[in-house]
Amino acid sequence: MKKSKLCKAIAMATALGGLGVGAYLPTASAVNLPANSLGDVLIFPYYTTRDGYQTTLSFLNTDESNLIAVKFRFYEGYNSRDALDFNVLLSPGDVFAAVVEEGASGPVVRRAANDTTCTVPHIPFGNTTANPPVPSGSLPISTAAFSGNSLVFDAARANTDGGPADVDRLREGYVVAIVMGHYPVPGPSAILNGAVHDSSGVNTEAECIAAANLFTQTAVKGGTAALFGEPINSLRGDYTLLNVARGTSVGGNAVALANFFTVTPLPTDTVSTVGVGPRPNCTVVFTDKFGYAGTPVAWDPNTSAASCPNLITAQQPFFFLEPTLNDAYPPEAVVFVNGVPGGTGSLGQNLGVTPLTWAPSTSTVGSTDVDYGFLAVSEVLRARTIVNEWSVNPNLGVESAWVITHPTKAFFVDRDGFDSPQASVNTLRFPGTLGAASVPPIAVDGFLAPFARTFNGTSCNQVGFRLYNRDEVGNSPSAGGVVPSPAQPLANLSLCYETNVIPFTSDNFVFNSVLLPSLVDQLYESVDKVAGADPSMLKPFGWMRLDLDTDPQAKNGTTTLAGPGLPAVGFMLRQRVIPGTADTYSDISDHSVKR
């Protein structure tokens, strides 16, 4: 089941060919949201261990001929500081599953029972058939990236960011999986061949430990990176939110990005149906362009055969901080725009969607045009408006909450004066010596539109909303009456974190989250007005429109993106829980967006 880098473009050409718009076929080398949910990047919009929750995350390699190396990264929900990351070596057709749960000293990520996929570092296998059963190994989710306790280059590079510094900050966040490269099976490395599941579908601990040792910086530079070709669109992911005490379990699909990384073949390259293969003689690895190992070295696999055509990275400080959503290559996006008023383009008359190719060439630092990968990803995920349902009925134990995650926000708001490598923007990740794109995108304590504040415990963007019940009765926050001058303008509901949880009742029962919007009471008041004081008599359910372009920084003409709004992913979770009964259910609905 091979996933060609061109399959998305070919499918689109077929779909649009009958409409006479083939000239608008987007480039295959630009990041996009694939219709088939397969890609080289996955974004899991939420994990939580609060109030008895466990979060199960799984992803599978749908390619049946190639092993893929995947960076699996957990971000805490306040400011997207790296809370845990490790690599996963997925055999052809393999599935990896892990559980985020509360451990003795805080949240941990545990290998699923009887899973034998190789990881870097190695996570010990479990065995449920042993007597007594052997539990799977786990890795702790860590406060090191924001607590001041992280390994740093020198004492001046403190990593505190104004937010909480305790373990409670780790109990909510989101997760990103990035394919770093593919290894054709069987290949020239006996160790990587050993990391592929055998005919019985298992690996041994010794095989996985040997494979993990290939990801030291010495090994990566010494030949590991040369064993891998470009990342391929073969990844699919799912998540489940399980609460045993409530008797609820509900899940959804990870958001996939396709063509996040695409290499233009050079004359000396070997090219298969999945993309550019390994370059056995390459010497410049992906992380050479950063400042982690001293003087940066230019890396550009589209123009230099010496550059390895992948994102293979050492699992050692601080190389393990890469890759991220800033590493879209090339930094271009393909988006579909609603062909209605408010859209930014159209194809002929009455055509519903418009494919547009966009590159952030108008974004500037000083007087220099720059092309940052995180801007391309942000454009793909940009939403002017989010739409979804809500439901609140205390008489039946029904409550609901929205989750909204901004996966690229930290690149717009997180650069402090300590220049910590744990901050999303620092002079090690953006050394400023290899051309415009390596210049830090924001100044110290600065921010970049569409986000409106640098992070210092919070970073808030105002949003607007209108709440409806199912009979079109709507309500928005009151604009208030006339006031004497001077006076502060009416404050709006604001999203202040990378991951935001919006409950529709003040008891915050669904997730018991701490990542609540500011002035969320505005929403509770609107729910009361729409649903009525006695929900059993009226309509305690409906839908909401959330406008992400309310803040001046997110409006058209001020943002660094191609249009208004914010990059966002997420879902609505609705649950019915009546203690002491079996009358429980839960469901998830992904947000719809308008651009």
N, C-alpha and C positions, 0 to 999 in steps of 0.2 A: 504494500500500500504506500507507494512513493508519492510524496507531496512536492511537486515541482514549484520552484520559486515563481514560475510563470502561470501556475494554475489559476490564481486569482484573476490575473489579467485576461486569460483566455476565457474564463467563465463570464467575465464582464463583457468581453467583446461579443460573445454569443448572445448575451441578454440584450445588449444595446444595438446589435447589428441590424435588426429588423426595424429600428427606429431611425436609421440613417444617421447615427451619431458616432460611428466608429472612430472618427477623428478625435473624439474626446476620451479615448481609451487612456486611463491613467498609467503612468510608468509603473513597471513591476518592481522598481527599486525604491519604493516609498512606503513608509509604515502606514497601516490602515487597519480598520476594524473588519475582519473577515466574516463573511456570511455563514461559513461552516464551523465557526468557533475553534478552528485549528490555527496555531500560530507559533512564533518563536519566542513570544512573551505571554505570560499569564499574570493577571492581577486578581488576587482574591480580596474582595473589598472589605472584609471584616473578619477578625478573630476575637474571641473573648473567653476568659475563664471566670468571669464574675458570676456570682450568685448561683454557683453549681454548674455552669456551662462547661462543656468540652467542645472544641472545634476540630473536626476531622478535615484534613486537606489531602487531596490525592491528585496526581497527574500521571498521564500515560504517554508513552512514545508510540504514536500510530504508525511510524515507519518500521518496516519489517526487515530492513537490510542494514541499518546503521545504528550504532550506539550513539547516544547524545549525552553531552555533559551539560548539566543544568545548575545554574546558581539559584539557590532557594534562600530568599532573604525575608526576614521578619522585621517590620518597622513598628515601633511604638506609635500610638495614635496622636500624641500631642504635636510632635515636630519631625516625625519621620527619621529619628535617629536610629541607626542600625542596632537592633536589639539581639539579633542572632542571624548568622548566615552559615551555610555549608553547601557543598556541592553534592549533586546526585548524578550517578552514572547509570543512565537508563539503557538497558539492553534493547535490541529490536523488539517491539511489541510489549515492553515491560510496563508495569504500573508501580509507582511508589506511593505509599500512604503514611501519614503521620498524624498524631493526635496532639493538639495543644491543650494542656490540662494543668491544674494546680498541683504543684509539688510541695515538698516539705518546706521549702524556703522561697516559694514563688512559682510563677509559671514555668513549665518545661515543655519541650517538644519531644515526644516519644515516638520511636519507630513503631508502626503498627505490628500487631502480633503476627509472627511467622513471616514477616517480610524479609527478604534476603538481598534486596537491591544494594549495591555498593554505594557508600557515601564517603565524603571527604570533609572532615576526618571520619574515621570509621565509627559508626554507632553500633554497639554490640547487638547481635541477633537475640531474639527470644525463642522460646519453644514451649508452646502450650500443651504439647503431648508428653513432655517429660514429667517425671514423678519425683519431686514436686515440680510444677510448671516453672519455667525460667522466664521472667519478665523481659521484655525488650528494653534496650538501652535508651537513654534520653540525653538531651542537651539542655542546659538552663538558658532561659531568656534573660539577658543581662542588662544591668543599669550602667555598664561601663561607658557607654557613649554619651551620657549626660550627667553622670554623678561626680565627675572629677577624678574618678579612679581608673580611667583608661590609660593604657600604655600610650605615651606620647613621645615625640622626638625630643622635646626639652620642656622644662618646667613652665615656660611662658605659654605653652599651647594648652591652656586649660579648656575643658570641654563642657562646662556648665552653660545652659542656655536660658536660664530664667524660669524654667518649668520645674515641676516636682522632681526630686532626685531619688525618690524611694522606689521600692519594688512595685508598689501599687500602680505606678505609671505603665507597667508592662502588661497589665491585664487586658488591655484592648489595643487593637491596632489593625494592620493589614499586611498582606504578604505578596511578594512579587517573585515569579520564577522566570529566569532568562536563559534560553538556550545559548551556550557559549561556543558550541561547535559540534560537528558530527565526525564519527570515526567509522569508516567502512569496515564491515565485519565479513570474514576475518581480515585483519590487517597485519602490518609488520611488527606490532608490539605483542609479545607473548603475554605481558602483564595485562594489557587492555583486553586481549582476547580472553584472558582468564576472568576478567570482570563481567563477561557476558554469561548470562544464565546457561547452564548446561542443559542436556536433553531432558532432565528431570525438573527443570525450571528453578534451580537454586544456585547460589554461590556459596563458597566456603568463607569463613572468617579470614583465613590466611590470604585468599585471593583478593579480598576487599582491602585488607591492610596493605598489601603490596601495591594495589592500584592507588590508594590514598597517598602513598609515598611519591607518586609521580607528580604531585601538585605542590612541592616545595618550589621556592623561587629558583633554586639551582636547577632542579629537574625541568621546570617549565622552560627556562632559557636554554637548557641543554638538550632539548628534543621533544618534550611533551607537546608543546604548542605546534610543532611541525607535524604532529600525527593527526591533527584535526583540520577538517575543512570548515566551511562557513556554517553558521547556525541555519537550521532548516525548520520549515513550518509544520512540525509534526506533533506539537504539544497540545493536549487538551486537559482541562482541569475541572474539579468539582470540590465543593465544600459542604459540610453538614454541621449544623448547630444543634447539639444534643444537650438536653437538660433532664436527667433521669428523675430528679425529685418532682419535676412538673409533669413528667410523662410526655414530653414533646421532643420531636426530632424533625428537622426540616433542612433542606439543602438547596443549593443552586449551582450554577456554572460560573467558573472564573471568566473574567473578561479577557479575551484573546486579542493580541496584536500580531498581525502578520507582516512579513517583510521588514521587521524592525532592523535587521542587519542583512544587507545584500551586497555582494561583491561583483563588480564588473570583471568578467574573465580577462586575464592577460593571455598573450599568445602561448606562453609556456604552461598554462594551467590545464589540469585535467578536470573536465566538467561532466557531471552526471545529471540525471533527471532531477536530483534534489539541489544541485547548485555546484559551486566551485569546490573541488576536493582539496585535500591536504597539499601543502607546498613543502616537500621534504627538506628543502634547503633554506627555508626561511630562517632569518636570524633576529628580526625585530619583532618582539611580541607586543600585544595590545597595551600592556601596562607600562611599556617603555616611554610612552608619551607623557606620563605623569611624573611628578617630582618625588615619588616614594623611594627611588633608588639613586637619587642624585640628579645629575643634569638630564633633562628630558631629551628623548630622541624621537624624531619624526616617524610616525607610523601611518601609512596610507596604503592599504592593500589594493585599492583601485588603480594605483599608479606604479607601485613598486613590488617586484617579485620577492624582495627581501623581507617584506612585511607579511607576517603570518595572517591568513584570511579568516580570523576568528577572534573570539573574546576570551580565550583561555587565560586564566588568571591563577596565580599562586594563592593557596589558602594559608597565607601567613601575613602578619601585619606589614604594611597597611594595604598590601595588594588585594587582600580579601574584601576591601570596600568596593571593589569593582567587579563586574560591570553594574551599571545602574540604568535608570530610564533616561539618563542623559546621553547614552551611547547609541542612539539610533544612527545608523550609518547606511547611506548618506542622510543628513538631517532634513528630510523632506517628508511630506504627509500627503496621503490621498484621503479626501473627505467627501461625504455626500451631503449636499445642502438641500433642504426642503425648497421645492420650487413654488413657494408661496410668498406673499408679502412678509418681509422680515428676513428672508433668505438673502444670501450674498451672490446668487447667480442663478441662471436658468439655461436650459437647453431647449430652444424652440418654445412653442406654446404648450402649456398644460402638461409638460413632462414633470413627473413627481419629484425626481431627485436629480442632482447634478454632481457628477464626479469632478473634483477639482484637485489639481496637484499644487501643493503649497510648500514653499521653503521660507524660513524666517530671515530672508535676506535684508529686510528693512529694519531689523533690530540692531541697535547700535550701542557700543560702549565708547564714550567719547565721540570720535568722528569715524570710527571703524565699523564697517558692517561685519556681523558675526553670524555664524550658523551653529546654533546649539541644538543638540539632539533632543533635549527636554522640551524645547519649544515645539518641535515637530510632534512629539507625543502629546503635548498639551493641546495642540490644535485638533488632533484626532479625537481627543476626549472632551473637547470644549462643548459646554451646554449653556445656552442662554436661559433656558427654562427647563425645569424638571417637573414631570407629571407622574402622579401615582395615587393610589387609593389610601384611605384611612378607615379605621373602624374602632369604635369605643362603645362598649355596652357593659357597665359594671354588673348589671343584673344577671348577665350570662357569663361573666368572667372574661369578656372579650376586650383586649387591648391591642394596640399596634404602635409601631415605631418605624421611623425611617433611618437608614444609614446612608451618609454621604461622605465619600472619601475623595480627597484631592491627591492623587498619587505623585504628582510632580511639584506640589506646592513648595516644598522645602527649598527647591532651586531658586524660587522667587523671593524667599524671606529669611533664609538661614545662613547668614555670614556674620560672625562676631569678631571682635577685635583680637581674640586669642589665636585666630587662624588655626583652630583645631582641625585635624584631619577628619574628625567625626561630624563636623558641620557639613552640610551638603555643598556649600560653596566655600572653598579655601584655595590657597595658592599652591597646594600640592596637586589637587585635582585640576585646577586651572592655572598652570604655571606662568602663563603670559609670555612664553618664549618661543612658541611654535606657530605664530600667526594669530589672527584675530580670534579664532574660535577658542583659543586657550586662555584668553583674558577672562578673569572672573566676571560673571554677568551682572553682579550687584556690588556696590560699595560696602564697606564695613558698616554694619548696623543699617543697611539700606534695604530696599525692596524693589521689586519689579512688577509693574502692572501686568495682569489684571488683579493681582493681590495687593492689598492696601496698607499693610503694616508689616514691619520687620517682626520676627518672632522674639518675644521676651516674656515667656510664660503663656502668652496667647498671641494670635495674629488674626484679627477679626475683619471679615468682610460683611457689610450690610447686605441683606437679602430681603426681597419683598415676597409676600404670599397672598393668595386668595383661596379660601377654603369653601368647598361646596358640599352640600349633602346630595343625595341621589335625586332630589327633586329640584335641582338647579338653584336652591337657596344658597347664597354665598355671603361671605363676610371677610373683610380685611381689617387690619388695625386702623382705628380712627385717626384721621389727620388732626383732630383737635380743633378748637375754636381759635378766635383771634386772641393775641397776647400782646402785652406791651413790649417795646424794644428797650434794651437788648434782651434776648432770650435764646436759649439753646434750641436748635431744631429738634423735631421729634426723633428719638432714637428708634432704630429698626432692629428687628430680629437679626442676629449676626452669627455667622459660622466662624469659629475661632480656632479650629484645630485642623490637622491633616485628616483625621477621621472624626466625623460629627454624628452624634446620635440624637434624633429628634423624637422624643416621646409625645404622644397625643394626650396623655393624662399626667397630672402633677405627681402621681406616686411613682412614675418612672419604673414601672414593674417589669416591662418586657426584658430589658437588659441591665437595669440598675447601673446605668452608665454614668461616668463622671465627665464625659466629653459632650456636654450639653451646650446648645447655643446660648448666647447671652440674650436676655429679655425674652426667654421662651414663654413667659407668662402671657405674652401677647397671643401666642398660639392657643394656649389653654382657654383664654377668654373667647376666642373665635370659635373653638370647638363647642363651648357652652352655648354660644348664641345660635349656632347652626343646629346642634343636636338637641338643645333644650335642656332645661333643668331636670326633667324627668325623661331619661332616654327611652324608657319603656313605652312612652306615649308618642314619641316623634321618630326622627330618622338619625340614629347615632352612627351613621356611616356615610361615606361619600368619597370625594377626591380633592386633591390640592394641587395648585400650581405654585411652584416655588421659583421666583425670578432671581437668577444669579447675577444679573447685570444691574442691580440696584445701586451698588456702590459706585461712586464716580470713577474709580480706577478700573472698573470692569465694563465701562460703557464703550460703545463703538467709537473709534477714533483716539482712545486713550490707551488701550491695551496693546501689548506687544504681539498679540495673536491676530489672526485674520478677521476676527469679529468679536462681538461682546460676549460676556459670560465667563465661566470658570471651567477648567478641566475637572471632571467629576465622574465617579462611578458609584453604584450603590443599589439599594433595594428597600422594599417595605416588608417588614415581618409582622404578621398578624397571628395572635394566638388566643386560644380559649382555654383557660385553666380554672377548674372548680375544684378546690382542695377536697380530698376525700372521695372523689368520684372518678370514674373512667371517662368522663365527658371532656376530653382534652383533644385539641388539634392545633396545628400551626401550618402556615403556608408563607411562601416567599414570592414576591413579585418584583422583578427588576424594574428600575425606573425607566420611563420613556423620556426622551429629551427633544427639545426644539433648539435649533442652532440659530 
